[in-house]
Amino acid sequence: MTEIAFHFNISDDERGKLNYACRLLRKAYAQGARVGVLAAPGALGALDAALWTFSQRDFIPHCTADAPEHIRSATPIVLASACEPLQHCDVLLHLGQGEAPEGFERFERLIELVSSEAADRQGARARWRYYAERGYSIKTHDAAAQRAAKRSTHG
């Protein structure tokens, strides 16, 4: 059964979700995970650009779903607006609002990113209910608490 995690209270400033996604993707890549990122086309374009400029020291290899099959299958991170072209991925990172992604159950893990914006939180609550009603165990990660803990240790 798919392991589901909600990362919530992500900063809702202009680049909050994008920066959080970049950090998560950098970590996943370092651990050897194959990740499909699901979002609306505009968000995918912004994430694509952010991955190229996120860190001067780290290269995070990625491609879009319209890349040829042989490239998608060899690339650890694939950006898509539907699950269909993500057949080589183990993890699904969902950046969108709205309903649960169609086909999420074929991934080992699903990570939902949720900002503190009201509409984003409302959509996340509906997805949470959808997963819980189907018997999925859900883990949570509070991004605001993590930020506060880092500030208190770094002074």
C-alpha positions in Angstrom: 0.0 0.0 0.0 1.3 3.5 -0.9 2.9 5.4 2.0 1.4 8.9 2.2 3.0 11.9 3.8 1.7 15.5 4.1 4.3 18.2 4.4 2.2 21.2 5.6 2.6 24.8 6.7 5.1 25.4 3.9 5.7 29.1 3.5 3.2 30.6 1.1 5.5 33.4 -0.1 6.2 33.5 -3.8 8.8 30.7 -3.9 8.0 28.8 -0.7 6.6 25.6 -2.2 9.2 25.7 -5.0 12.1 26.0 -2.7 10.7 23.3 -0.4 10.2 21.0 -3.4 13.8 21.7 -4.6 15.2 20.7 -1.2 13.1 17.6 -1.1 14.1 16.6 -4.6 17.8 17.2 -3.8 17.5 14.9 -0.8 15.5 12.3 -2.8 18.1 12.3 -5.6 21.0 12.0 -3.1 19.2 8.9 -1.7 18.8 7.4 -5.2 15.0 7.7 -5.3 13.2 8.1 -8.6 10.6 10.8 -8.2 7.7 12.0 -10.4 6.5 15.5 -9.7 2.9 16.2 -10.4 1.6 19.8 -10.8 -0.1 22.2 -13.1 1.9 23.2 -16.2 2.7 26.7 -14.9 4.0 25.3 -11.6 6.0 22.7 -13.5 7.7 25.4 -15.6 8.6 27.4 -12.5 9.9 24.2 -10.8 12.0 23.3 -13.8 13.6 26.8 -13.7 14.0 26.6 -9.9 15.8 23.3 -10.1 18.4 24.8 -12.5 19.1 27.8 -10.2 18.4 26.3 -6.7 22.0 25.6 -5.7 25.3 26.4 -7.2 26.8 23.3 -5.8 24.2 20.7 -6.6 22.9 19.5 -9.9 19.5 17.9 -9.7 18.9 16.0 -12.9 15.4 16.2 -14.2 13.3 16.3 -17.3 9.7 16.9 -18.3 7.1 14.4 -19.3 7.3 15.3 -22.9 10.9 14.1 -23.1 11.4 10.9 -25.1 10.8 7.6 -23.2 14.5 6.7 -23.1 15.3 10.0 -21.4 12.4 9.8 -18.9 13.4 6.2 -18.0 17.0 7.3 -17.3 16.3 10.5 -15.4 15.7 10.3 -11.7 13.2 13.2 -11.5 10.4 13.7 -14.0 8.0 16.7 -14.1 4.5 15.9 -15.3 0.9 17.2 -15.2 -0.5 13.6 -15.1 0.8 10.3 -13.6 0.8 8.4 -16.9 4.4 9.3 -18.0 5.8 8.6 -14.5 5.9 4.8 -14.8 9.6 4.6 -13.9 9.1 6.5 -10.6 8.8 5.1 -7.1 7.8 8.4 -5.4 5.1 10.8 -6.4 5.5 14.4 -5.2 2.2 16.3 -5.6 2.4 20.1 -5.7 -1.1 20.7 -6.8 -4.4 21.7 -5.3 -7.7 19.9 -5.9 -8.3 16.2 -5.9 -6.1 13.2 -5.2 -3.9 12.4 -8.1 -5.3 9.7 -10.4 -3.1 6.6 -10.3 -1.2 7.6 -7.0 -1.7 4.1 -5.6 0.8 2.6 -8.0 3.7 4.5 -6.3 5.5 3.3 -3.2 5.2 6.8 -1.7 3.1 9.9 -2.2 4.2 13.2 -0.8 1.7 16.1 -0.7 3.1 19.6 -0.3 0.7 22.0 1.3 1.3 25.8 1.9 -0.4 27.8 4.6 -2.6 29.4 2.0 -6.4 28.8 2.7 -7.3 27.3 -0.7 -4.2 25.0 -0.7 -5.1 23.8 2.9 -8.8 23.2 1.9 -7.8 21.0 -1.0 -5.3 19.1 1.2 -8.0 18.4 3.7 -10.2 16.9 1.0 -7.3 14.7 -0.2 -6.5 13.7 3.4 -10.1 12.5 3.9 -10.0 10.7 0.5 -6.8 8.8 1.5 -8.0 8.1 5.1 -11.4 6.8 3.9 -9.5 4.2 1.8 -7.4 3.0 4.6 -4.1 4.7 3.9 -1.9 5.5 6.8 -0.9 9.2 6.7 2.3 10.7 8.1 2.7 14.4 8.7 5.6 16.8 8.6 5.1 20.4 9.9 7.4 22.7 7.9 6.7 25.7 10.2 7.8 23.7 13.3 11.0 22.6 11.4 11.7 26.3 10.5 11.2 27.3 14.1 13.5 24.6 15.4 16.2 25.6 13.0 16.0 29.2 14.1 16.2 28.3 17.7 19.3 26.1 17.2 21.0 28.6 14.9 20.3 31.5 17.1 
